[in-house]
Amino acid sequence: MIALDTIREAHDRIRPHIHRTAVLTNQTINEKANARLFFKCENFQKIGAFKARGGLNAVLQVAANREGKAITTHSSGNHAQAVAFAARQVGLPAYIVMPRTAPQVKKDAVLGYGAEVIECEPTLDAREAGVRTVMERTGAVLVHPFDDDRVIAGQATAAKELIEDYGQEARFDLILAPVGGGGLLSGTALSTRYLSPGTRVVAGEPEGAADAILSFQSGRVEKAPYINTIADGLMTSLSERTLAIIRTHVTDILTVSDAEIIAAMRLVWERMKIIIEPSCAVPLAVVLKHPDQFAGQKVGIILTGGNVDLGKLPF
Amino acid sequence: MIALDTIREAHDRIRPHIHRTAVLTNQTINEKANARLFFKCENFQKIGAFKARGGLNAVLQVAANREGKAITTHSSGNHAQAVAFAARQVGLPAYIVMPRTAPQVKKDAVLGYGAEVIECEPTLDAREAGVRTVMERTGAVLVHPFDDDRVIAGQATAAKELIEDYGQEARFDLILAPVGGGGLLSGTALSTRYLSPGTRVVAGEPEGAADAILSFQSGRVEKAPYINTIADGLMTSLSERTLAIIRTHVTDILTVSDAEIIAAMRLVWERMKIIIEPSCAVPLAVVLKHPDQFAGQKVGIILTGGNVDLGKLPF
């Protein structure tokens, strides 16, 4: 189990490289939700998403311990940018295996951090094979997007900051995060357990990638019955590691439809004037869908990221 | 001439009703501009724009002095919402004359603050006639969008906050604001003159509404040669009042094309993850267009507002 000290050390390690992001509130959305919502704005984080935290915590340790001569991972999303960014901070080469179908804008972002992009077929097998080849060729160390205690401890620092900065004022009844592979949710649950033990942790998941809710119920890592959602950051299944933490420390997982996700995303854009990506809107969609459950509550929400393709908006 | 004490009193008057908005910086945009930019985020202001400041300062005084039984104005933009919002704060009825061609979403926003919308033909004559009819019928007082010292003193509080909060750290070489009717620019110039006298004030104006640059040169209120710009908040001409302040206290007015405005707007959306409207992107477009003029400078920029129709984006 990841100890509180491990999360504190992670925070000290990454602090010089990250933003302590703002926490915003919005009167109109509070009125609509009939609750007091505190949004932790990781869309303002380096690389535009909380993933910078976990990527940095892992990569800084790989570099300090001289565990390898390079870093690798496979991802088409924010974790790819996070690892590329973190590797640049420590001066290690980064090799990012990306499906050839990934948008050019995402490949360009990774290239922009000085990493090498290795294209592969868009299957999990091909991605994992690509990473193995890189590791053999370059001596690179894999930084997994979520199945890694160092990554989880890094992601835990977002909720830690939220509680440190607003826990006294807000006395959170709940903290909400979205769930994909479960790295952020695990870290959020651990920080909340340690630093605000009376606060429940609830996850939001898209209906079109509903694996975590199944795994949460059965206790085994399950696959989603189907994958079809606009929340492209939340398509992954849990690992044994994240499921164990989530089963122990998370109260509930609630699902929302893509229409509900888009409506919540639009509400945040229009009312808060900040840009969030679809995956990021899932917890607010949960709150708006279940007004009875959240009425009168003080709710912390991790806004996970703001990386959207402005040419392909769902509005 | 509006005195510093008048601006201070305006600030004290409106402070309970407004946000002291954040000032954001962005490393990528600084690198691109080769300058240090400090963005005063009035897109996070009440009603989504700085106009709340001037509207409130005028309406609160109308109410306190019992100058009329209601408030009226004509506007299809943020001033309409500002006056409706301010009137609600003091419990006075508001009658907003809007061209029948204004987007329904803007009419709805005004209605949402409890104001009455009076539709008219989309000409300045019809709008002014509409306001006269309202004044005769209801005893309402007109709050002009910019040709009013109380409105200018209210708008001046944005630059006042920027200087109070970041002037010590930034020691601004320049402060930039866009210019439409000149209310914000006048207020910005006055606050800067009083509170940071070594700082130059420069305005940005769209090529497709280039009246202020002509008036600035000739010393007379001029019309734009043509009106055709995406910056819908900046189509108005100056008044004698705003021109006099601007000629005395503003260093320069620089113009930018719609393509430059859209590129600057997109850069802010993508990199800062905040929503700004086209008019709001004009000063940054000016900085990016003239790298020689701004290289190495410390620049305050008033981000004026974030009210966009998400269904009609220029990307």
Boltz contact constraints between the chains, C-beta under 6 A:
constraints:
  - contact:
      token1: [A, 43]
      token2: [B, 273]
      max_distance: 6.0
  - contact:
      token1: [A, 44]
      token2: [B, 273]
      max_distance: 6.0
  - contact:
      token1: [A, 269]
      token2: [B, 275]
      max_distance: 6.0
  - contact:
      token1: [A, 273]
      token2: [B, 43]
      max_distance: 6.0
  - contact:
      token1: [A, 273]
      token2: [B, 44]
      max_distance: 6.0
  - contact:
      token1: [A, 273]
      token2: [B, 275]
      max_distance: 6.0
  - contact:
      token1: [A, 273]
      token2: [B, 306]
      max_distance: 6.0
  - contact:
      token1: [A, 274]
      token2: [B, 274]
      max_distance: 6.0
  - contact:
      token1: [A, 275]
      token2: [B, 269]
      max_distance: 6.0
  - contact:
      token1: [A, 275]
      token2: [B, 273]
      max_distance: 6.0
  - contact:
      token1: [A, 306]
      token2: [B, 273]
      max_distance: 6.0
  - contact:
      token1: [A, 310]
      token2: [B, 315]
      max_distance: 6.0
  - contact:
      token1: [A, 311]
      token2: [B, 315]
      max_distance: 6.0
  - contact:
      token1: [A, 315]
      token2: [B, 310]
      max_distance: 6.0
  - contact:
      token1: [A, 315]
      token2: [B, 311]
      max_distance: 6.0
